[in-house]
Amino acid sequence: MTMHPSSTDNKPLRIVIVGAGVAGCIVARTLAQCAGVEVTCLERVSRDDHSEAGTGLNIGPNAIKLLRAHDPALAGAVASASLPWKSWRTSLTDGTELFTLPLSDVADNDGVRIRWSELYRVLREGAGDAVRYGVTVSDIGREADGRCMLSYTAGGETVTLRGIDLLIGADGRYSDTRRALSGAPAMRQVGVAIFRLLVPDTSGGLIDDYEQWFNGPNRLLAFRVPPGHIYMAGTFPLRAGDEIGDADKSADALRRYYLPADGAAGDQCAWLVDTLCANVGAIHWARLQETEAGYRDGDAPLLYLGDAAHGMVPTLGQGATQAIEDGCVAAALIAGRLAAGSRDVGAWLQAFDAARSERIRFVMDVSLEASDTLFAGADPVAGSLKKVQPPFRAKLSRLYRDVGHASAAEAGQ
Ligand SMILES: Cc1cc2nc3c(=O)[nH]c(=O)nc-3n(C[C@H](O)[C@H](O)[C@H](O)COP(=O)(O)OP(=O)(O)OC[C@H]3O[C@@H](n4cnc5c(N)ncnc54)[C@H](O)[C@@H]3O)c2cc1C
């Protein structure tokens, strides 16, 4: 199937975005302000539904740098709903510090700490009327001329959108769009269990900026998010492919995994473990996994963004961070091309791929490399100290600083 030559007629280009999450909202907001394009963003849940509301996110300095350059107003709104992420401290669960890394050593600006529900609220407000909420998307496919089509149902009414010049799948890790049009990407379990909990801050100031604590390869992390909550997450090794057993999801197991076997826990870990055990029924459990990266599918007028394009291990907090990078680059590129009179969707997609593929490979690889301390038998002291040695610092600096410009992909248009 070849791509429809959309550059030959003067009708507005039809762009449909599936998913008003992190990447989808950023793109929808920018494109809704562009001439020559008709944008529809379709979201499964209602506007105020935040399915992962019990979660906090640390968003890397790299995403903030790019968002400030692409959309300063949106970056300001994110900043208002968050706290700055300025440092990364790693200790043992008995309180022995291994390192403190000020992010200013490896980044040009701070990252942020934010509740998931707040990030979605800010981004969805920013996308405004471009998003249609509460829809069920079905029948996603290609038409004879190569363009895409889909149907959606909302409020009992079914609408079929035909002749879609560009379909953007921004519908998350289990993307129906990618599965329907390109097949489910290969997924790999890496052999680590992860859990998350968000609780009101009763720590009395024990927890603030981003910190991690190791007991062998078992790791806790925590930070404070506004308003007045502590986000905590823990990992422990699991045989790759195994489910997390009920015995692992108990207060007894959490104490065994995170309290030092010989000697007392530090004050911070004692509070974290007590709080986890008191809220064990509210913990969200998952496993670390990666999906095969892919932004495009041959010459189809299709673009996958965020988790739909690249599910990565969360060790460096780069999931939403990269969804923001993707969203900024895609939005700036398409807006720039439209403003320059280009309707050549195939050329836009090639430029996007050229701007992003190597970067995302690097981010996925460095996220996996940073997970070395989480595997069975890992030495957390040696592995953590390696994170502040020049080779890994250089990678962090590349990660946090070398974001390029959102509009770099427009070069050569
Ligand atoms: C518990 C947890 C903690 C995390 N912590 C961090 C962190 O600290 N830092 C970080 O950077 N990342 C973190 N991540 C990862 C991050 O949240 C994701 O990488 C990020 O949300 C991906 O953004 P996205 O835009 O690709 O997709 P999402 O934000 O997942 O958005 C996808 C949207 O598509 C919608 N959708 C899905 N299917 C359909 C459909 N069929 N039709 C219509 N709409 C659909 C969904 O409802 C959703 O609104 C965390 C993830 C989890 C689960």
The ligand as an ORCA input file, in Angstrom:
! r2SCAN-3c Opt
* xyz 0 1
  C       3.050      3.563     38.592
  C       3.908      4.228     37.546
  C       4.946      5.107     37.923
  C       5.710      5.746     36.948
  N       6.713      6.594     37.327
  C       7.362      7.330     36.379
  C       8.317      8.333     36.740
  O       8.630      8.539     37.921
  N       8.881      9.078     35.748
  C       8.561      8.900     34.442
  O       9.091      9.635     33.578
  N       7.692      7.938     34.064
  C       7.080      7.162     34.997
  N       6.171      6.214     34.632
  C       5.934      5.961     33.223
  C       4.984      6.981     32.633
  O       3.855      7.155     33.404
  C       4.615      6.580     31.230
  O       5.801      6.281     30.529
  C       3.891      7.727     30.523
  O       2.639      7.962     31.143
  C       3.712      7.411     29.052
  O       3.027      8.461     28.449
  P       2.181      8.205     27.143
  O       1.711      9.519     26.693
  O       2.904      7.347     26.211
  O       0.976      7.294     27.613
  P      -0.070      7.460     28.846
  O       0.332      8.627     29.667
  O      -0.137      6.113     29.402
  O      -1.364      7.865     28.072
  C      -2.055      6.985     27.239
  C      -3.484      7.494     27.145
  O      -4.161      6.723     26.149
  C      -5.446      6.368     26.635
  N      -5.846      5.157     25.919
  C      -5.327      3.915     26.033
  N      -5.938      3.074     25.180
  C      -6.848      3.804     24.497
  C      -7.796      3.505     23.476
  N      -7.916      2.271     22.986
  N      -8.579      4.499     23.009
  C      -8.462      5.755     23.496
  N      -7.596      6.104     24.472
  C      -6.791      5.140     24.960
  C      -5.220      6.172     28.128
  O      -6.448      6.270     28.848
  C      -4.254      7.310     28.443
  O      -4.921      8.520     28.759
  C       5.427      5.515     35.584
  C       4.404      4.633     35.211
  C       3.663      3.972     36.181
  C       2.559      3.003     35.767
*
